[in-house]
Amino acid sequence: MNITLSVIKADVGGYVGHSSTHPEVLEKAQQCLEGARGQDLLMDFHVTNCGDDLQLIMTHQQGEDDERIHKLAWDTFIECTKVARKLKLHGAGQDLLSDTFSGNVKGMGPGVAEMQFDEREAETVIIFMADKTSAGAWNLPLYKMFADPFNTIGLVIAANMHSGFSFEVHDVKENKKIIFHAPEEIYDMLVFIGAPSRYVVKAVHHRDTKEVAAVSSTQRLALIAGRYVGKDDPVCIVRSQGQFPAVGEVLEPFTVPFMVEGWMRGSHHGPLMPVSIAQANPSRFDGPPRVVSVGFQLASGKLVGPRDMFDDPSFDEARRQANEVANYLRWHGPFEPHRLPLEEMEYTTMPQVMKKLEGRFVDF
């Protein structure tokens, strides 16, 4: 069976501040998508949140970039924004950068990850959702999952993975893309994806079968809006088992809280902390950045699950390390490397400060 899995997210209002999502917002989203399933537009769906980001996980047979699916998501975000405004939630509708739907939510604020594929005999999918970080946050874990044999032993010993994977990398500032083939082009690829503020892994495909293995959202809110309106808070879909990395190999990169940009006011580096859904309520300095993971088996398009994949004591050490790293970075206050470098501050208050002081800069 050919199906499409769509994950579309938006921040429609935070509870309290930027820390979480109000239950009434989740309830309204549930109602909106339930109506669409009744009209046979959706095969199944799951509504959840990561911090203050509302997450819509949907299966259907409309294909990628379908106008009806994207309008459903947009209308759902609009209805949930009405709830957020009624409750006077913080930043109500902040990710909705337009008043009018134009056929596709891409470029309008919400983050989108979609993949179309033929459902396997046992179709395992893992969905990652992050809060208080940017689109490039998936670069390192996707590299570890699909190109690093120290993380994914299947690359070495599984015959159906030994040929490797291809990475589609987007230059989000120049709107260009390039395909790298692992393992032979790993060194070339790392030159670019090691700079995640500009070069973002959009998709991964199996080298032999060409099957899609992973897709991420690459929307950069600041580049769309031309100003800081909130972090991208990206999502990522990963297919697992069979010719793809096993579940344990997919989750392994998150056993270390690697550094990402975002955190308070989107202007700081911080450790990405893997947590359960219940713990995805960042509040310390509006952070540290969080990542949650839900797993499903697909059965004729039905979402069997979810399983809260980071609700596991084996990630306790990563959480402890994240707090330790957070303490160290916070000590730096407004100094780099805790605060982002100046070139990444251009969408914050930095331009206004520079304009105010421009007459006071003199040659020496």
N, C-alpha and C positions, 0 to 999 in steps of 0.2 A: 504494500500500500504506500502510495506517495503522499507524504504529509509535509506541512510547513510548521516549524516551531518558531514562534515569535515571542521575544521578550522586549517589552516597551516600558520605559520607566520615566517618571517625572517627579520633581519636587513640587507638590501643590500646596504645601503649608506644613510647617513644623510644629511639633507638640512635645515638650515645651521648648521654645526657641528653635534651634536646629537639631534637637536631639532625637526625636522619634516621630511616629505617625499616630494620629488619633484614631481610636477604634471606629468612630463614626465615618471617617474617611474610607477606611478599609471596607466597612459595611456598604457604603454607597457604591464603591467599585465592584463589589461582589454582585450587587443588584444589577448594575449596568451590564456586566458580562453575562449574567444569568439570562437576561432578556435576549442577548445575541445568540446564546446557545439554543434557546427556544425557537429562534428563527432559522436554525440550521446554518448560521454563519460560522459558528465555532464548533469544533468537535469536543473540546474540553478546555478548561482554564484553571489557573490557580492564582489567587491574589495574595501578595505578601508585602513586606517592606524591609528595607535595610536602612535604619535610622529614619531620616525624614523623607526618604524616597519611596514613593508608591511603585510597586512592581506588578506588571501584568504579564503573566506567563500564559500563552495561548497556543493551542494546536488547531489547525484548520487545513483545508485543501485549496486555498485561494492563491498560493504561491507567494513569493517574496514581493515586497513593495506594493501589496494590493491596497487599492484606495479604500475599499470598504473596511478592511481590517484596521488600517491606519486611522480612518475616521472614527471607528469604534473606540480606539484608544484615545484619540483626541477628545471626543465627546465625553468619554469617561473622566478624563482629566478635568474637563470643564465643569462637569457636575460635581466632582470631588472638590474643586476649587470653591464652588458655591458653599459647600459644607464648611470648608476651611474658613471662608470669610464670615460665615454665620458664627462660627466659634472663635473668631478673631485669632486664628492661628498665625504663627509668624511666617512672613514671606509668602502669603497665599498666592498661588499661581506663578511663582517666580520663574519656573522653567518654561512657561508658555510665552514665547517671545512674539506672538502674533495674535491678533483678535479674530482672524479668519483662517479656517482650514483651507489649504491649497492643494489637496490631493495626496499629500504625503507629509508625515510628521518630520522627516529628515530636514534639517536646517531650520526647524521651528522651535527647537529647544529640547524636546524629549530625547532620551537615548534609545537606540534601536539596535538589537542583534537578532537576525533572522537566518534560518537555514532550511532549505528544502531538500528532502532525501527520501529514498525508499526505506521504509521501516524494516529493520532486520528481524530475524526470528526472535532474538532477545535484544531489544534496543534500550541501552542504558545511556542516560544523559545526565550531565552534571551542570547546574546553572550557578554561576558565581555573580554576586551583586556586591558592590562596594559603596561606601559612603565616606565623604570628606577626602576624596582623591580625584585624580584626573584620568583621562582616557588611556594614557600610556601605562597604567598600573599593571596591565596584563602582559606586558612585553616579557618580563623576566619569567613569570610562571609558565607562559606558553612555550618559551624557549626551553625551560627545564623539562616540561612534559614531553615535547615532541622532538627535541634535538640533543638532550643531555643524557648519555648512557649511565652516568652516576646517579641520576634521578630515575630514569625509566630503563630498567634492565631489559624490557622487551625489545628495545632497539638493537640489542646484542643477540639475544637468544630466541626471539620469536621470528620465525621465517616470514610471516606475513607483515612484519614491520621493519625488517632489516634494510629495505631499500630507502627508508626515510620519508620525510614529509617536505612539502613546499609551503613557504610562508609568503603571504601577500602582505606587503608593508606599505602603509600610506604616509605620504608627506602631507600632514594636515595643514601646513602653512602655504604650500605651493599647489595643493590639490593634485598631486601626482601619486602614482603607485608603481611598485616594482615587485617582481616575484623572485625570491631566493630559494634555492634548492639545498636542503640539508641531507647529508652532512658536508658535501664538498664545498658549499659556499658559506659555511658557518662564520668564518672569520670576516668575510665581507659584510655579512648581515649584521654581525655584532657592532660594527662601526656605526650603523644607523640605529638599530633598536636599543642600543645602549644610551641613546638620547631620547627618552620617551616623551618629552614635552613636545617634540616635533614629529618623530617617526613612530608610528603605531602599528602593531600587528593587527590587521583587520580579520584575516582568515588563515586557516591552515588546512591543507588537503593532503591526502595519501598520495605518494608518488606513483604507485602502480595503478591503483583503482580509480584515482582522481576523486574519490569520495571526500565530501566535506567532513572535516574532523572538528573544527572549532571556528567560531565566529564571535567577534567582539563589537561593542559599540565604539565608534571613533569620534563622536560628536564632541567638539570643543566649544563649550558655551561662550567663552570669552571671545573666540574668533568669530562666532556667529553674531553676537550682540555688539561687539566692539567695546565692551566694558565688562567689569566683573559683576556677574549676577549670581554666582554660586559655582561650586565645583561641578565637574562633569558627572561624577559618581557613576562609573561605567558598569556595564553588564557583559557577561561572557557565557556562551554556550559551548560545552565540550561533550562530544560523543565518546563513549568509553567501552572497553572490552572488545574482544574479537581482534580486528585489524588495527584497533586504536589502543592507546595506553589503558591499563587496568585502572579501576577506581582508586586503588592505593597509589598508583603512579600519578594520577591526575591531582590528588590531594597533597602529595609529598612536598611540592614547592612551598607550601604554606606552613611548614614546620619551622621555618625561620621568618621572623617578621621583617621582611626586606623594606627598604626605604622607598617612600613615594612622596609626591608633592601634593599639597592640599592643606588639610588640618584647618586651623583657625583662619578665617577669612580667605581661604584658598591661597595663603601666602607663605606656607611653611613646609619643610620636610618633616615627615614623621613615619613611624613604623606601622606597617599594615597588620593589624591584629585580627587573626581568624577567630570568630566567635559564633555561638549559636544565635538563632533568630532572636531569642529572648534577651541576649546580651548586646544586640546591635542597637544600642541607644547611646551614642557617643556624647559625653557631657564634659569630660575633663579638657579644658581649653578647646571645647567643641570637638573632642577627639579622644584618643588618637584615632586615625583612620581605621575603619572596620571593613572586614570582608565576611560575607556569609555564603553558604553553599547549600543548595537543595538538590537532592538526587531523585530521579524518577525512572521507572521502567515504563516504556510506551507499549500499549496494547491496543492496536487498531486505532491509534490516535488518542486514546485515553491516557491521562496522566496517572499512573499508579504511584502514589506517594502523596506528599513529599517525605523524604528522609532528610533530617537536619544533619548534614554531614560533619559539621564542626562541633556538634554536641557530643564531644568525645574527649575523655581525659588525656588522650595522647597528644592533644594540642595545648594542654595546660602549660607546658614549658615555653611554647611560642608566645602564649599570652603573658607569662611572667617576664620573658625577655623583652616583649614589647613595652611593658611598663618601665622596665629598667632603661631601655633606650629612650623612652619618652622623658624620663627624669633627666637624663644627660642632655638631651636636646633642649629642653625647656630652660635649663640653666643659662643658655646662650641668649635668651630673650630676643631682642630685635636684631641680633647679629647673625650673619651667615656663619655656618651652613644651615642653622635652624630656619632662618628666614630665607626665602628663595632669592636667587641672584637677581640683579636689577632688570635684566632682559625679560625675566618672567614676571616682573612686577608692573609691567606697562599697562595692565588692565585693572590695577587697583587705584589707590589714591595718589600714587607716585607722579603721574603726569600733572595733576593739579598742583602738587607741591612744587614741582619743577617750574611750572608756569608762574606761580606766585613769586618765586625767588629768582627768575631768570635775569632780572635787571641787576642783581647783586653779584652775579658771577663776573669777575674781571680777569683779564690776562695777567699772568705773573711772569 
